[in-house]
Amino acid sequence: MAQDGRVMKAILRGILKGVYEGNEEYTPSFIKEQILSLAGPEELEQWIDEATAILGEAAKGSWELKQFDTFLPQLGWSDPFQYEAKVFWKENRGKIAELLSSGSRWNNSLARFNWRMDVKTRERKVVGEQNVSTAIIEFEIAPPKQVTATVDPNRVVRFEMSKDQVASMLHQLDSINDAITVASQR
């Protein structure tokens, strides 16, 4: 059977659900069963293997769309297959990268960061102590491999910082950023 774009679309969606989203129902044989009416069993098995391999390489290498597009002709796929693969990678590259990243996290991570300004009013008798501005900071900590977007109040840290404390923290974050930049250029 000719390489119909619908077949590749179904294969790629099945791989996304099974390999990257962790849905154990979506095995290669399950994917093959679901789309057997569109192609023969031998060619389906080969296409599933090829699509799994290229998605794995592209995900591990954090390929941009251009790099993905350059590699596709080497597989000998038809234009409809290549088109569906490109569309799929364009739409799901970020999701796959996030799924791989969250699946490999062993420690807690920062899920959300919010802040607001607060102005504390003090007695007007003391000059210079009137209307002191502070920042209210809120972090939500996500456990490893968290997949839900719900807020757990037990994982929210809220605190207040003065102007000097904010400046000190920003200085330390700049130092961290510099160290990461140097390390990633090696």
C-alpha positions in Angstrom: 0.0 0.0 0.0 1.2 3.5 -0.7 2.5 5.6 2.2 -0.7 7.4 3.1 -0.2 10.5 5.4 -3.0 9.3 7.7 -1.0 6.2 8.5 2.0 8.2 9.6 -0.2 10.6 11.6 -1.7 7.6 13.5 1.8 6.1 14.0 3.2 9.3 15.4 0.3 9.9 17.7 0.5 6.4 19.0 4.3 6.7 19.7 3.6 10.0 21.5 1.1 8.4 23.8 3.0 5.2 24.4 6.6 6.2 24.5 6.5 9.8 25.7 3.3 10.1 27.7 3.7 6.7 29.3 0.4 5.2 28.3 1.2 1.5 28.5 -1.8 0.6 26.3 0.0 2.1 23.2 2.5 -0.6 22.4 3.8 -1.0 18.9 1.5 -4.0 18.4 -1.5 -2.0 19.6 -0.7 0.8 17.2 -0.3 -1.8 14.4 -3.7 -3.3 15.3 -5.4 0.0 15.2 -4.2 1.0 11.7 -3.8 -2.4 10.1 -6.7 -1.6 7.7 -4.6 1.2 6.2 -1.4 -0.8 5.5 0.1 -4.3 5.5 1.6 -5.7 8.7 5.2 -5.8 7.6 5.4 -2.3 6.3 3.6 -1.0 9.3 6.1 -2.6 11.7 9.0 -1.0 9.7 7.3 2.4 9.7 6.6 2.2 13.4 10.3 1.3 14.1 11.6 4.1 11.8 9.2 6.7 13.3 10.2 5.7 16.9 13.9 5.9 16.0 13.7 9.3 14.4 11.6 10.7 17.2 14.0 9.4 19.7 17.0 10.9 17.9 15.3 14.2 17.4 14.1 14.4 21.0 17.5 13.4 22.5 19.3 15.9 20.2 16.7 18.7 20.7 16.4 19.0 17.0 15.0 22.2 15.5 12.4 21.7 12.7 15.0 22.5 10.0 17.3 19.7 11.3 14.3 17.3 11.5 13.3 18.3 8.0 16.8 17.7 6.7 16.9 14.1 8.1 13.5 12.9 6.8 14.5 12.3 3.1 17.1 9.8 4.3 14.3 7.5 5.4 12.9 7.1 1.9 9.4 8.1 3.0 6.8 9.5 0.6 6.0 13.2 0.6 2.8 12.7 2.6 4.7 10.7 5.2 7.4 13.4 5.5 4.7 16.2 5.6 2.9 14.5 8.5 6.1 13.9 10.3 7.1 17.6 9.9 3.8 18.8 11.1 3.9 16.4 14.1 7.4 17.5 15.1 6.5 21.2 14.8 3.4 20.8 17.0 4.9 18.4 19.6 8.6 19.1 19.8 8.1 21.2 22.9 5.7 18.8 24.6 8.1 15.9 24.0 11.1 17.8 25.4 9.0 18.7 28.5 7.9 15.1 28.9 11.4 13.8 28.7 12.7 16.5 31.1 10.0 15.9 33.7 10.4 12.2 33.4 14.1 12.5 34.2 13.8 14.8 37.2 14.6 13.3 40.5 14.4 16.4 42.6 11.6 18.9 43.2 11.4 21.7 40.7 10.0 25.2 40.6 6.5 25.0 39.1 5.3 28.6 39.5 6.8 31.9 40.6 4.6 34.9 41.5 5.4 38.2 43.2 3.7 41.5 44.1 4.6 44.7 45.8 3.3 45.6 49.2 3.6 49.0 50.9 3.6 49.0 54.6 2.5 52.2 56.2 4.1 53.2 59.5 3.5 56.0 62.0 3.9 59.4 60.4 5.9 60.6 63.3 9.1 58.9 62.2 10.5 60.5 59.1 12.0 58.1 56.5 10.1 55.2 57.9 6.8 56.0 56.2 5.5 53.7 53.4 8.2 51.0 53.2 7.9 48.9 50.1 8.5 45.2 50.2 8.1 42.3 47.8 5.8 39.4 48.5 7.3 36.3 46.8 5.5 33.0 46.2 7.0 29.8 44.9 5.2 26.6 44.1 7.4 23.5 44.4 6.5 20.6 42.1 7.5 17.0 43.1 9.5 15.0 40.6 7.5 13.7 37.6 4.4 15.7 38.5 1.9 15.6 35.7 -1.0 17.5 37.2 -1.4 21.3 37.0 -3.3 21.5 40.3 -1.9 23.7 43.0 -1.0 21.9 46.3 -1.2 24.4 49.1 1.4 22.3 51.0 3.9 23.0 48.3 3.6 26.8 48.2 6.2 28.9 49.9 5.3 32.5 50.5 7.6 35.1 52.1 8.4 38.8 52.2 11.6 40.5 51.1 13.0 44.0 51.6 14.6 46.0 48.8 18.1 45.0 50.1 17.1 41.3 50.2 15.8 41.4 46.6 19.0 43.1 45.4 21.1 40.4 47.2 19.1 37.6 45.7 19.3 39.1 42.2 23.1 39.4 42.6 23.2 35.7 43.6 21.0 34.7 40.6 23.3 36.6 38.3 26.2 34.6 39.7 24.3 31.4 39.1 23.5 32.4 35.6 27.1 33.3 34.8 28.3 29.9 36.2 25.7 28.0 34.1 26.7 30.0 31.0 30.3 29.2 31.4 29.6 25.5 32.1 27.3 25.2 29.0 30.0 26.7 26.7 32.4 23.9 27.4 
